[in-house]
Amino acid sequence: MEWSAKGIVLSVRKHSERDVILEVMTDTRGRHLGLVRGGRSKRLQPFLQPGNELDLTWRARLIEHLGVFSLEPGKLNAADYLSNAFALHALQHICGLLRLLPERQEHPRLFSALNVLLEHLNEASIAAPLIIKFELETLRELGFGLDLESCAATGITHDLGYVSPKSGRAVSRDAGRPYHDKLFTLPPFLADGERQPGSEITFDDLKNGFLITSFFLNARVLEPRELEGTLSRENLLASLEKGYRAAFPWNFASTES
């Protein structure tokens, strides 16, 4: 068996004194593992870093075998993130999310979203809403997608302001107002058609978005698998808040008084 594909490095673990097992997200084969002979060498180690793009060829006698990767370096993204705490935490979190996927199943939408994210990880204000959408797409690919396109109570597709923690569906502002303390606030950038051209995504918008994805990832994915939330996600959120506090201190003054 043999195939070739582009892949993004998710993780590497030692296999012997010379070799490693490489875990990648590929464009056509989904999340896939394989042996890299000599992967602990000084020549290959710089390429086998999370976030780097590789041109891969996988070979095995039978499809169910671990198989062996041969590789050529593509875009080496990892070095670009070394001086950016937000980018490093975000990368760790994203790789962890992808490891929730079953192996060897194609997820083209996630692979495409991953490449967009990698281009913007050094820009927190751009990357943060993309990460929230990436988490929502991960939920969808795992079979737990949210319905944020129409109101669960009335069916309307405009003026959506809340998300139900029970159904994972959007609720309009009018229908949800009597129950607002039991619902999540739906940020405008996640409400279809709600964001106006030129409008900015605020830190509160991001915080509300991450509250939604955190709840559903925990309730529908992590807890049933007896897994806990990751430190990388906590560090990601802390880095994001620190950056917004430094850039827009006046937006936090009222919450601290």
LINSUL-V867771 format. One record per run of one state. SS is the DSSP state (~ for helix, > for strand, _ for the rest). FROM is the first residue (numbers start at 0). TO is the last residue. Records with the same first field share a line. If there is no record, write none. Layout:
# LINSUL-V867771
SS->FROM-TO ; FROM-TO
This chain:
# LINSUL-V867771
_->0-0 ; 14-18 ; 26-28 ; 36-40 ; 45-51 ; 59-66 ; 73-76 ; 81-83 ; 98-101 ; 103-106 ; 120-122 ; 141-145 ; 151-158 ; 163-167 ; 182-182 ; 185-186 ; 190-201 ; 225-229 ; 247-248 ; 256-256
>->1-13 ; 19-25 ; 29-35 ; 52-58 ; 67-72 ; 102-102 ; 146-150 ; 159-162 ; 168-171 ; 183-184
~->41-44 ; 77-80 ; 84-97 ; 107-119 ; 123-140 ; 172-181 ; 187-189 ; 202-224 ; 230-246 ; 249-255
